Protein backbone atom coordinates (compact mmCIF):
# COMPACT_ATOMS: atom_id res chain seq x y z
CA UNK A 1 0.00 0.00 0.00
CA UNK A 2 1.22 3.51 -0.76
CA UNK A 3 2.07 5.96 2.02
CA UNK A 4 -0.74 8.53 1.96
CA UNK A 5 1.29 11.16 3.80
CA UNK A 6 3.55 11.29 0.75
CA UNK A 7 0.51 12.69 -1.09
CA UNK A 8 -0.42 15.19 1.58
CA UNK A 9 -3.24 13.08 3.04
CA UNK A 10 -3.54 12.70 6.81
CA UNK A 11 -5.68 9.66 7.55
CA UNK A 12 -8.04 9.69 10.53
CA UNK A 13 -7.61 7.63 13.66
CA UNK A 14 -9.56 4.41 14.15
CA UNK A 15 -12.27 6.04 16.25
CA UNK A 16 -13.05 8.64 13.59
CA UNK A 17 -13.00 6.00 10.84
CA UNK A 18 -15.50 3.90 12.81
CA UNK A 19 -17.70 6.95 13.35
CA UNK A 20 -17.58 7.75 9.64
CA UNK A 21 -18.64 4.21 8.73
CA UNK A 22 -21.57 4.31 11.15
CA UNK A 23 -22.73 7.70 9.87
CA UNK A 24 -22.53 6.75 6.22
CA UNK A 25 -24.23 3.37 6.65
CA UNK A 26 -27.00 4.80 8.84
CA UNK A 27 -27.77 7.29 6.07
CA UNK A 28 -27.72 4.48 3.48
CA UNK A 29 -30.09 2.36 5.53
CA UNK A 30 -32.54 5.26 5.60
CA UNK A 31 -32.15 6.56 2.07
CA UNK A 32 -30.97 3.73 -0.19
CA UNK A 33 -32.78 3.36 -3.48
CA UNK A 34 -34.84 0.24 -4.16
CA UNK A 35 -33.16 -1.08 -7.31
CA UNK A 36 -33.62 -4.53 -8.91
CA UNK A 37 -29.96 -5.51 -8.53
CA UNK A 38 -30.05 -4.64 -4.83
CA UNK A 39 -32.55 -7.42 -4.21
CA UNK A 40 -30.03 -10.14 -4.97
CA UNK A 41 -26.58 -11.42 -4.06
CA UNK A 42 -26.25 -13.35 -7.31
CA UNK A 43 -22.84 -12.29 -8.72
CA UNK A 44 -24.05 -12.78 -12.31
CA UNK A 45 -26.94 -10.34 -11.86
CA UNK A 46 -24.78 -7.85 -9.98
CA UNK A 47 -22.16 -8.06 -12.73
CA UNK A 48 -24.76 -7.34 -15.43
CA UNK A 49 -25.99 -4.28 -13.53
CA UNK A 50 -22.50 -2.91 -12.91
CA UNK A 51 -21.51 -3.16 -16.57
CA UNK A 52 -24.77 -1.56 -17.71
CA UNK A 53 -24.40 1.28 -15.20
CA UNK A 54 -21.07 2.34 -16.67
CA UNK A 55 -21.71 5.58 -18.62
CA UNK A 56 -25.50 5.04 -18.30
CA UNK A 57 -28.08 6.44 -15.87
CA UNK A 58 -30.01 4.20 -13.50
CA UNK A 59 -33.43 5.11 -14.93
CA UNK A 60 -32.23 4.03 -18.40
CA UNK A 61 -30.63 0.80 -17.18
CA UNK A 62 -33.58 -0.75 -15.29
CA UNK A 63 -35.65 -1.93 -18.31
CA UNK A 64 -32.50 -3.08 -20.13
CA UNK A 65 -31.39 -5.01 -17.05
CA UNK A 66 -34.73 -6.78 -16.67
CA UNK A 67 -34.96 -7.68 -20.36
CA UNK A 68 -31.34 -8.84 -20.49
CA UNK A 69 -31.86 -11.26 -17.61
CA UNK A 70 -35.08 -12.47 -19.20
CA UNK A 71 -33.23 -13.25 -22.42
CA UNK A 72 -29.99 -14.48 -20.81
CA UNK A 73 -30.86 -15.70 -17.27
CA UNK A 74 -27.59 -17.55 -16.67
CA UNK A 75 -23.89 -17.33 -17.45
CA UNK A 76 -24.30 -20.21 -19.89
CA UNK A 77 -27.14 -18.47 -21.71
CA UNK A 78 -24.96 -15.39 -22.14
CA UNK A 79 -21.94 -17.44 -23.23
CA UNK A 80 -24.01 -19.22 -25.91
CA UNK A 81 -26.03 -16.20 -27.11
CA UNK A 82 -26.08 -15.47 -30.87
CA UNK A 83 -24.35 -12.18 -31.63
CA UNK A 84 -27.40 -10.56 -33.25
CA UNK A 85 -29.60 -11.30 -30.22
CA UNK A 86 -26.87 -10.10 -27.86
CA UNK A 87 -26.51 -6.79 -29.70
CA UNK A 88 -30.29 -6.41 -29.91
CA UNK A 89 -30.47 -6.75 -26.12
CA UNK A 90 -27.89 -3.97 -25.77
CA UNK A 91 -29.28 -1.78 -28.55
CA UNK A 92 -29.38 1.86 -27.42
CA UNK A 93 -27.04 1.52 -24.42
CA UNK A 94 -23.94 2.40 -26.42
CA UNK A 95 -20.32 1.45 -25.73
CA UNK A 96 -20.96 -1.91 -27.37
CA UNK A 97 -17.57 -3.34 -26.48
CA UNK A 98 -19.04 -3.75 -22.99
CA UNK A 99 -21.52 -6.43 -24.04
CA UNK A 100 -18.99 -8.17 -26.28
CA UNK A 101 -16.56 -8.33 -23.36
CA UNK A 102 -19.35 -9.66 -21.15
CA UNK A 103 -19.96 -12.55 -23.49
CA UNK A 104 -16.23 -13.27 -23.67
CA UNK A 105 -16.11 -13.25 -19.85
CA UNK A 106 -19.12 -15.58 -19.67
CA UNK A 107 -17.29 -17.96 -21.99
CA UNK A 108 -14.24 -17.71 -19.69
CA UNK A 109 -16.41 -18.64 -16.71
CA UNK A 110 -17.71 -21.68 -18.57
CA UNK A 111 -14.24 -22.88 -19.58
CA UNK A 112 -11.96 -21.70 -16.75
CA UNK A 113 -14.32 -21.86 -13.76
CA UNK A 114 -16.57 -24.80 -14.72
CA UNK A 115 -19.51 -22.47 -15.23
CA UNK A 116 -19.40 -21.06 -11.69
CA UNK A 117 -18.84 -17.36 -11.14
CA UNK A 118 -15.42 -16.86 -9.45
CA UNK A 119 -15.65 -15.97 -5.76
CA UNK A 120 -12.31 -14.21 -5.24
CA UNK A 121 -11.24 -10.72 -6.23
CA UNK A 122 -8.39 -12.17 -8.28
CA UNK A 123 -10.69 -14.58 -10.09
CA UNK A 124 -13.25 -11.87 -10.84
CA UNK A 125 -10.48 -9.53 -12.04
CA UNK A 126 -9.27 -12.15 -14.50
CA UNK A 127 -12.48 -11.92 -16.52
CA UNK A 128 -12.57 -10.00 -19.79
CA UNK A 129 -13.75 -6.41 -19.43
CA UNK A 130 -13.72 -6.37 -15.62
CA UNK A 131 -11.49 -3.68 -14.14
CA UNK A 132 -10.70 -2.85 -10.50
CA UNK A 133 -13.96 -0.95 -9.90
CA UNK A 134 -16.27 -3.68 -11.22
CA UNK A 135 -14.26 -6.41 -9.51
CA UNK A 136 -14.50 -4.52 -6.22
CA UNK A 137 -18.24 -3.98 -6.61
CA UNK A 138 -18.98 -7.64 -7.36
CA UNK A 139 -16.59 -8.96 -4.68
CA UNK A 140 -18.02 -6.70 -1.97
CA UNK A 141 -21.72 -6.90 -2.84
CA UNK A 142 -22.02 -10.56 -3.86
CA UNK A 143 -19.40 -12.14 -1.59
CA UNK A 144 -18.95 -9.66 1.27
CA UNK A 145 -15.23 -9.20 0.59
CA UNK A 146 -13.72 -5.91 1.88
CA UNK A 147 -12.72 -4.71 -1.60
CA UNK A 148 -13.23 -1.03 -2.55
CA UNK A 149 -15.19 -0.09 -5.66
CA UNK A 150 -13.49 3.12 -6.77
CA UNK A 151 -15.11 4.96 -9.66
CA UNK A 152 -15.39 8.65 -10.54
CA UNK A 153 -18.21 9.20 -8.06
CA UNK A 154 -16.25 7.70 -5.19
CA UNK A 155 -13.09 9.60 -6.12
CA UNK A 156 -15.07 12.84 -6.13
CA UNK A 157 -16.35 12.16 -2.60
CA UNK A 158 -12.87 11.19 -1.37
CA UNK A 159 -11.28 14.25 -2.97
CA UNK A 160 -13.62 16.53 -1.04
CA UNK A 161 -13.40 14.48 2.13
CA UNK A 162 -9.60 14.78 2.39
CA UNK A 163 -8.89 17.74 0.04
CA UNK A 164 -6.89 15.51 -2.28
CA UNK A 165 -4.91 17.66 -4.70
CA UNK A 166 -4.63 15.14 -7.51
CA UNK A 167 -6.56 14.99 -10.76
CA UNK A 168 -9.27 12.31 -10.50
CA UNK A 169 -9.28 11.98 -14.31
CA UNK A 170 -5.63 10.92 -14.48
CA UNK A 171 -5.44 7.09 -14.34
CA UNK A 172 -2.11 7.12 -12.51
CA UNK A 173 -3.76 8.85 -9.53
CA UNK A 174 -6.35 6.17 -9.00
CA UNK A 175 -4.01 4.32 -6.63
CA UNK A 176 -4.25 7.25 -4.18
CA UNK A 177 -8.03 7.01 -3.91
CA UNK A 178 -7.84 3.21 -3.83
CA UNK A 179 -5.48 3.40 -0.84
CA UNK A 180 -7.83 5.77 1.01
CA UNK A 181 -10.77 3.46 0.39
CA UNK A 182 -8.87 0.37 1.54
CA UNK A 183 -8.53 2.03 4.94
CA UNK A 184 -12.07 3.42 5.15
CA UNK A 185 -14.14 0.48 3.86
CA UNK A 186 -16.32 -1.20 6.45
CA UNK A 187 -15.11 -4.82 6.84
CA UNK A 188 -18.52 -6.03 8.04
CA UNK A 189 -20.67 -4.37 5.37
CA UNK A 190 -18.34 -3.67 2.45
CA UNK A 191 -21.02 -3.97 -0.23
CA UNK A 192 -23.33 -1.52 1.49
CA UNK A 193 -20.41 0.82 2.17
CA UNK A 194 -19.47 0.89 -1.52
CA UNK A 195 -23.08 1.35 -2.62
CA UNK A 196 -23.62 4.14 -0.08
CA UNK A 197 -20.72 6.08 -1.60
CA UNK A 198 -22.05 5.39 -5.10
CA UNK A 199 -25.46 6.80 -4.14
CA UNK A 200 -23.89 9.78 -2.42
CA UNK A 201 -21.64 10.55 -5.38
CA UNK A 202 -24.42 10.35 -7.96
CA UNK A 203 -26.85 12.56 -6.04
CA UNK A 204 -25.96 14.79 -3.08
CA UNK A 205 -22.26 14.94 -3.99
CA UNK A 206 -22.76 15.00 -7.75
CA UNK A 207 -20.32 16.71 -10.10
CA UNK A 208 -22.63 19.41 -11.50
CA UNK A 209 -25.22 20.18 -8.82
CA UNK A 210 -23.88 19.10 -5.40
CA UNK A 211 -25.86 19.90 -2.26
CA UNK A 212 -23.09 19.90 0.36
CA UNK A 213 -25.33 21.12 3.18
CA UNK A 214 -27.41 17.95 2.80
CA UNK A 215 -24.49 15.53 2.83
CA UNK A 216 -24.63 13.07 5.76
CA UNK A 217 -20.82 13.15 5.94
CA UNK A 218 -20.39 16.95 5.71
CA UNK A 219 -18.86 17.23 9.19
CA UNK A 220 -16.17 14.75 8.19
CA UNK A 221 -15.51 16.61 4.92
CA UNK A 222 -12.40 18.81 4.97
CA UNK A 223 -13.50 20.73 1.87
CA UNK A 224 -16.87 21.52 3.48
CA UNK A 225 -15.33 22.54 6.81
CA UNK A 226 -12.59 24.64 5.20
CA UNK A 227 -14.79 26.36 2.62
CA UNK A 228 -12.89 24.82 -0.31
CA UNK A 229 -15.75 22.66 -1.62
CA UNK A 230 -15.77 24.36 -5.02
CA UNK A 231 -12.11 23.48 -5.58
CA UNK A 232 -12.60 19.72 -5.38
CA UNK A 233 -12.31 17.39 -7.10
CA UNK A 234 -9.45 18.50 -9.32
CA UNK A 235 -10.14 17.37 -12.87
CA UNK A 236 -8.69 18.54 -16.17
CA UNK A 237 -11.32 19.26 -18.85
CA UNK A 238 -12.08 16.47 -21.29
CA UNK A 239 -10.96 16.69 -24.87
CA UNK A 240 -13.81 17.70 -27.14
CA UNK A 241 -15.02 14.96 -29.49
CA UNK A 242 -13.71 15.24 -33.04
CA UNK A 243 -16.36 16.58 -35.46
CA UNK A 244 -17.01 14.39 -38.49
CA UNK A 245 -19.34 14.89 -41.44
CA UNK A 246 -21.02 11.64 -42.49
CA UNK A 247 -23.17 10.94 -45.50
CA UNK A 248 -25.78 8.19 -45.28
CA UNK A 249 -27.43 6.69 -48.34
CA UNK A 250 -31.15 6.02 -48.00
CA UNK A 251 -31.78 3.64 -50.88
CA UNK A 252 -35.15 1.97 -51.59
CA UNK A 253 -36.20 -0.66 -54.10
CA UNK A 254 -39.57 -1.07 -55.86
CA UNK A 255 -40.94 -3.06 -52.91
CA UNK A 256 -40.31 -0.16 -50.53
CA UNK A 257 -37.47 -2.04 -48.83
CA UNK A 258 -34.41 -0.15 -47.63
CA UNK A 259 -30.78 -1.08 -48.19
CA UNK A 260 -29.07 -1.94 -44.90
CA UNK A 261 -25.41 -2.78 -44.39
CA UNK A 262 -23.85 -4.72 -41.56
CA UNK A 263 -20.82 -2.79 -40.37
CA UNK A 264 -17.55 -4.69 -40.33
CA UNK A 265 -16.29 -5.72 -36.90
CA UNK A 266 -13.24 -3.46 -37.13
CA UNK A 267 -15.35 -0.32 -37.55
CA UNK A 268 -17.20 1.86 -35.07
CA UNK A 269 -20.61 0.24 -34.41
CA UNK A 270 -19.28 -3.07 -35.70
CA UNK A 271 -21.89 -5.79 -36.32
CA UNK A 272 -24.78 -3.28 -36.29
CA UNK A 273 -26.98 -2.62 -39.31
CA UNK A 274 -27.44 0.83 -40.80
CA UNK A 275 -27.97 2.70 -44.02
CA UNK A 276 -24.65 2.68 -45.92
CA UNK A 277 -22.49 5.53 -44.63
CA UNK A 278 -19.34 7.35 -45.75
CA UNK A 279 -17.24 10.03 -44.11
CA UNK A 280 -16.87 13.33 -46.00
CA UNK A 281 -14.50 16.26 -45.60
CA UNK A 282 -16.03 17.94 -42.56
CA UNK A 283 -13.24 20.42 -41.84
CA UNK A 284 -13.20 21.81 -45.36
CA UNK A 285 -16.96 22.32 -45.28
CA UNK A 286 -16.77 23.99 -41.87
CA UNK A 287 -14.13 26.42 -43.12
CA UNK A 288 -16.24 27.05 -46.22
CA UNK A 289 -13.30 26.30 -48.51
CA UNK A 290 -15.57 25.08 -51.30
CA UNK A 291 -17.51 27.36 -53.60
CA UNK A 292 -21.16 26.41 -54.14
CA UNK A 293 -20.38 24.67 -57.43
CA UNK A 294 -17.67 22.65 -55.74
CA UNK A 295 -20.05 21.71 -52.93
CA UNK A 296 -22.29 20.16 -55.59
CA UNK A 297 -19.33 18.39 -57.11
CA UNK A 298 -18.39 17.03 -53.71
CA UNK A 299 -21.91 15.63 -53.28
CA UNK A 300 -21.94 14.17 -56.78
CA UNK A 301 -18.61 12.50 -56.18
CA UNK A 302 -20.00 10.85 -53.06
CA UNK A 303 -22.96 9.53 -55.07
CA UNK A 304 -20.60 8.24 -57.74
CA UNK A 305 -18.43 6.62 -55.10
CA UNK A 306 -21.51 4.93 -53.66
CA UNK A 307 -22.54 3.62 -57.09
CA UNK A 308 -19.09 2.17 -57.68
CA UNK A 309 -18.66 0.79 -54.18
CA UNK A 310 -22.11 -0.80 -53.89
CA UNK A 311 -22.60 -1.67 -57.56
CA UNK A 312 -26.03 -0.03 -57.66
CA UNK A 313 -27.37 2.78 -59.87
CA UNK A 314 -29.98 4.72 -57.90
CA UNK A 315 -32.20 7.43 -59.31
CA UNK A 316 -31.25 10.18 -56.87
CA UNK A 317 -33.99 12.19 -55.17
CA UNK A 318 -33.95 15.93 -54.60
CA UNK A 319 -35.68 15.55 -51.23
CA UNK A 320 -33.80 17.12 -48.32
CA UNK A 321 -33.66 15.84 -44.76
CA UNK A 322 -32.73 17.52 -41.52
CA UNK A 323 -29.11 16.72 -40.55
CA UNK A 324 -28.78 14.03 -37.88
CA UNK A 325 -26.56 14.85 -34.90
CA UNK A 326 -24.99 12.20 -32.69
CA UNK A 327 -22.11 12.46 -30.24
CA UNK A 328 -19.90 9.55 -29.23
CA UNK A 329 -17.25 9.85 -26.54
CA UNK A 330 -14.56 10.70 -29.11
CA UNK A 331 -16.50 11.73 -32.24
CA UNK A 332 -19.37 14.11 -33.00
CA UNK A 333 -21.23 13.09 -36.13
CA UNK A 334 -23.30 15.32 -38.38
CA UNK A 335 -25.09 13.01 -40.82
CA UNK A 336 -26.46 14.16 -44.19
CA UNK A 337 -29.04 11.82 -45.74
CA UNK A 338 -29.05 11.25 -49.51
CA UNK A 339 -32.09 9.47 -50.95
CA UNK A 340 -32.20 7.25 -54.00
CA UNK A 341 -34.39 4.60 -55.67
CA UNK A 342 -33.29 1.56 -57.66
CA UNK A 343 -35.11 -0.41 -60.33
CA UNK A 344 -32.60 -3.25 -60.41
CA UNK A 345 -32.17 -4.40 -56.83
CA UNK A 346 -29.72 -7.31 -57.17
CA UNK A 347 -26.91 -7.04 -54.62
CA UNK A 348 -23.58 -8.05 -56.13
CA UNK A 349 -21.25 -6.10 -53.83
CA UNK A 350 -18.88 -7.99 -51.53
CA UNK A 351 -20.34 -6.10 -48.58
CA UNK A 352 -22.89 -7.65 -46.21
CA UNK A 353 -26.12 -6.07 -47.47
CA UNK A 354 -29.84 -6.74 -47.14
CA UNK A 355 -33.05 -5.28 -48.48
CA UNK A 356 -35.24 -4.85 -45.41
CA UNK A 357 -38.82 -3.70 -45.00
CA UNK A 358 -39.38 -1.09 -42.27
CA UNK A 359 -41.71 -3.60 -40.62
CA UNK A 360 -38.71 -5.89 -40.12
CA UNK A 361 -36.25 -3.30 -38.79
CA UNK A 362 -36.78 -4.61 -35.25
CA UNK A 363 -35.14 -7.89 -36.29
CA UNK A 364 -31.85 -6.12 -37.04
CA UNK A 365 -29.62 -4.65 -34.30
CA UNK A 366 -29.38 -0.89 -34.90
CA UNK A 367 -27.36 1.66 -32.95
CA UNK A 368 -28.76 5.04 -31.94
CA UNK A 369 -27.47 7.01 -34.99
CA UNK A 370 -29.32 4.62 -37.32
CA UNK A 371 -32.51 4.86 -35.26
CA UNK A 372 -32.31 8.66 -35.57
CA UNK A 373 -31.88 8.33 -39.33
CA UNK A 374 -34.87 5.99 -39.63
CA UNK A 375 -37.01 8.38 -37.59
CA UNK A 376 -36.09 11.30 -39.88
CA UNK A 377 -36.79 9.30 -43.07
CA UNK A 378 -40.16 8.08 -41.81
CA UNK A 379 -41.10 11.61 -40.76
CA UNK A 380 -40.36 12.93 -44.26
CA UNK A 381 -42.22 10.09 -45.95
CA UNK A 382 -45.37 10.81 -43.92
CA UNK A 383 -45.48 14.38 -45.21
WOLIN-V408148 format. One record per residue. N is the residue number from 1. PHI is phi in degrees with one decimal (* if undefined). Layout:
# WOLIN-V408148
((N:PHI) (N:PHI))
This chain:
# WOLIN-V408148
((1:*) (2:-74.2) (3:-87.6) (4:-66.5) (5:-64.7) (6:-65.6) (7:-108.6) (8:75.9) (9:-111.1) (10:-99.5) (11:-76.7) (12:-71.8) (13:-79.1) (14:-61.3) (15:-64.6) (16:-69.7) (17:-61.9) (18:-63.0) (19:-65.7) (20:-61.7) (21:-59.2) (22:-61.8) (23:-64.2) (24:-64.9) (25:-70.9) (26:-64.7) (27:-63.2) (28:-62.6) (29:-61.9) (30:-81.5) (31:-113.5) (32:-60.0) (33:-78.2) (34:-86.9) (35:-118.4) (36:-54.4) (37:-77.8) (38:-93.3) (39:-103.1) (40:-146.4) (41:-114.5) (42:-68.3) (43:-61.7) (44:-62.6) (45:-67.8) (46:-65.6) (47:-59.7) (48:-56.8) (49:-64.1) (50:-64.9) (51:-68.4) (52:-64.9) (53:-76.2) (54:-71.5) (55:62.7) (56:-139.9) (57:-75.6) (58:-55.7) (59:-61.3) (60:-76.0) (61:-69.8) (62:-51.0) (63:-65.4) (64:-63.3) (65:-58.9) (66:-66.7) (67:-69.3) (68:-59.5) (69:-70.4) (70:-68.7) (71:-77.6) (72:-129.3) (73:-74.0) (74:-136.2) (75:-57.2) (76:-63.4) (77:-62.0) (78:-68.1) (79:-61.0) (80:-94.5) (81:-64.8) (82:-64.7) (83:-57.7) (84:-63.1) (85:-69.3) (86:-61.1) (87:-67.8) (88:-64.2) (89:-65.5) (90:-96.6) (91:-53.0) (92:101.3) (93:-81.0) (94:76.3) (95:48.6) (96:-69.8) (97:-62.4) (98:-60.4) (99:-74.9) (100:-66.5) (101:-64.7) (102:-61.4) (103:-66.2) (104:-61.5) (105:-66.2) (106:-61.5) (107:-66.7) (108:-60.8) (109:-60.5) (110:-66.0) (111:-90.7) (112:-93.9) (113:-125.2) (114:53.8) (115:80.7) (116:-105.9) (117:-60.7) (118:-60.6) (119:-107.6) (120:-114.7) (121:-59.9) (122:-64.9) (123:-64.8) (124:-62.7) (125:-65.1) (126:-76.8) (127:-79.1) (128:-58.3) (129:80.9) (130:-105.1) (131:-95.5) (132:-58.7) (133:-63.6) (134:-64.5) (135:-61.8) (136:-65.0) (137:-63.7) (138:-64.3) (139:-60.4) (140:-78.2) (141:-78.3) (142:-81.8) (143:-119.2) (144:67.2) (145:-85.5) (146:-76.8) (147:-111.5) (148:-66.5) (149:-117.0) (150:-103.2) (151:-118.4) (152:-61.0) (153:-63.2) (154:-67.5) (155:-63.1) (156:-62.8) (157:-64.1) (158:-65.5) (159:-60.7) (160:-73.9) (161:-62.7) (162:-117.7) (163:49.6) (164:-82.9) (165:-92.5) (166:-133.3) (167:-63.4) (168:-73.5) (169:-87.3) (170:-90.2) (171:-54.5) (172:-70.2) (173:-89.0) (174:-59.2) (175:-59.6) (176:-66.5) (177:-70.0) (178:-61.9) (179:-64.3) (180:-61.8) (181:-67.5) (182:-64.2) (183:-81.2) (184:-78.7) (185:-56.7) (186:-74.8) (187:-70.3) (188:-89.3) (189:-134.1) (190:-64.8) (191:-64.7) (192:-65.6) (193:-60.8) (194:-62.4) (195:-69.8) (196:-62.4) (197:-68.1) (198:-61.4) (199:-61.9) (200:-63.6) (201:-70.6) (202:-88.1) (203:-123.1) (204:-61.2) (205:-108.2) (206:-67.6) (207:-75.2) (208:-95.8) (209:-132.1) (210:-68.2) (211:-125.3) (212:-58.2) (213:-69.0) (214:-97.4) (215:-67.4) (216:-66.9) (217:-109.6) (218:-60.9) (219:-81.3) (220:-97.4) (221:-86.8) (222:-61.3) (223:-65.4) (224:-69.5) (225:-70.1) (226:-96.7) (227:71.5) (228:-112.0) (229:-56.4) (230:-68.7) (231:-80.8) (232:-115.1) (233:-80.2) (234:-81.1) (235:-153.7) (236:-67.3) (237:-63.8) (238:-70.3) (239:-69.4) (240:-70.5) (241:-63.7) (242:-72.2) (243:-76.2) (244:-133.1) (245:-95.7) (246:-121.6) (247:-110.7) (248:-115.0) (249:-107.5) (250:-96.6) (251:-112.1) (252:-117.9) (253:-101.1) (254:-66.0) (255:-83.0) (256:83.7) (257:-83.1) (258:-103.9) (259:-80.7) (260:-117.3) (261:-123.2) (262:-86.8) (263:-66.1) (264:-66.3) (265:-58.6) (266:-78.1) (267:-97.4) (268:-58.6) (269:63.8) (270:-57.3) (271:76.9) (272:-94.5) (273:-97.6) (274:-158.0) (275:-58.5) (276:-55.5) (277:-129.6) (278:-142.0) (279:-85.1) (280:-114.9) (281:-81.6) (282:-65.4) (283:-62.4) (284:-62.7) (285:-66.2) (286:-62.7) (287:-84.1) (288:58.8) (289:-78.5) (290:-92.5) (291:-73.0) (292:-58.3) (293:-61.9) (294:-70.5) (295:-60.1) (296:-64.5) (297:-60.1) (298:-60.7) (299:-64.7) (300:-60.2) (301:-63.5) (302:-67.2) (303:-64.4) (304:-62.6) (305:-62.1) (306:-61.1) (307:-59.4) (308:-72.8) (309:-72.5) (310:-105.2) (311:54.8) (312:-132.2) (313:-123.3) (314:-70.5) (315:-88.8) (316:-80.2) (317:-86.6) (318:-93.8) (319:-63.1) (320:-108.5) (321:-122.4) (322:-67.9) (323:-60.2) (324:-98.3) (325:-109.3) (326:-151.6) (327:-112.1) (328:-94.0) (329:-64.6) (330:-121.9) (331:-138.2) (332:-120.6) (333:-91.2) (334:-116.4) (335:-108.6) (336:-98.1) (337:-97.5) (338:-115.3) (339:-105.1) (340:-150.3) (341:-129.6) (342:-120.4) (343:-83.8) (344:-93.9) (345:-105.7) (346:-65.5) (347:-104.0) (348:-112.4) (349:-66.6) (350:-77.1) (351:-73.9) (352:-90.3) (353:-124.0) (354:-146.5) (355:-89.2) (356:-132.0) (357:-72.5) (358:-55.1) (359:-66.2) (360:-104.7) (361:-57.3) (362:-63.4) (363:-84.9) (364:-119.7) (365:-60.6) (366:-130.4) (367:-80.4) (368:-57.2) (369:-57.4) (370:-66.7) (371:-62.6) (372:-64.9) (373:-64.3) (374:-59.4) (375:-60.2) (376:-67.1) (377:-64.0) (378:-65.1) (379:-63.2) (380:-67.4) (381:-70.7) (382:-76.9) (383:-76.8))
